Amino acid sequence: MTSDEELFLRCKQGDARAWESLIRHHQDRVLNLAYQFMGNREEARDLAQEIFVRVYEKMEQYDPARPFQAWFNRLARNLCIDRYRHRKRDQVIVDTPVDDFPSLAASSEPPDKRFERQERVENMHQALNTLGEISREAIVLKDLQEHSIEEMAEMLRLPIGTVKSRIHRARIELGRAILRLRNAGAQARLRLRNTRAQPEGSNGL
């Protein structure tokens, strides 16, 4: 199997097929990363395309002596952070769970289980949207993208101890945010049930 480094070298030499192969190899992961930062399918697709365009534009800056994956990850991460910083928080809309992207969901999963999983994913993204930039980034890279701590340290250019601390604080912050969302949802459902249970014409007194 041709390595990313070999493919990228061929890309720099003008090999269009190598570029197509490189995109196919990374497109699902890039789309997933973009979605987890943006929370919106169309914006994620636009951002994923922008990432590949930027990789192509920065092709000459890649040092073949270093792993391609680390260089690619840092470039993609920086673009995601930049787009996220310039995006108005009140415009964040979670319209489609990440599981709905092709090749990311198991089609044989029972409908009830799939619904529960999608609900958890939506809750996760709603909670992520309440986090600060650093905490959101830590959760996305470690728990959603499943990068190792060493990979994150390389990508973020931070000491491993700092990365570990960020992950720990981010998980605590995320857990609190999810708990708040669950409590708010439970209270809303309770109010709805109480409203439906009142006799017609009753004012609740």
C-alpha positions, 0 to 999 in steps of 0.5 A: 500500500502506498504511504501518504508520504509517497502519495504527497511526493507524487502530488508535488510532481503533478500526479493528479491520480495521487492527489485523488487517492490522498483525498479518498484516504482522508476525506471521511476523517476530515469531514468528521473533524469539520463537522465536530467543530462546526455542528452543521453538515453544509458548513462541514462540507465547505470547511472540509473542501477548504482544508484540502484546498489549503493542503494543495496550496501549502504543498511546497511547505511540507518537509518530507523528513517529517510524518505527513499525518502530523503536518496534515493534522496541524493544518486541518486543526488550525483551519477548523479553529480559525473558522470556529473563532470567526463563527457567531456562537448564536448561529450554531445549529446542530441539524444532522448527527455526524452518524448520518454522513456516509460510511460513519454509521452502521446500516444494520443497527436497529432503529430504536438503538440508532435513534438513541445513539443519534440523540446522544450525539446531538446532546454531545454537540449541543454541550460542545457548543457551550464549551470554551474554544480550548476545551472544545478542541481538546474533546474533539481531538481526543475523544471524537477524533481519537488522537493520542496525547502524543499526537495532540502534543505534536499537533498543538505544539504543547507539552504532554502534561499541558495536553493532559490537563486540558483534556481533564478539564475539558471532560469535567466541563463537558460532563457538567454541560451534558448534565445541565442539558439533561436536567433542562430536558427532563424539566421541559418534558415534565412541564409538558406532561403536567400541561397535558394532564390538566382538565380542559378549561382548567387554569391550574388552580 
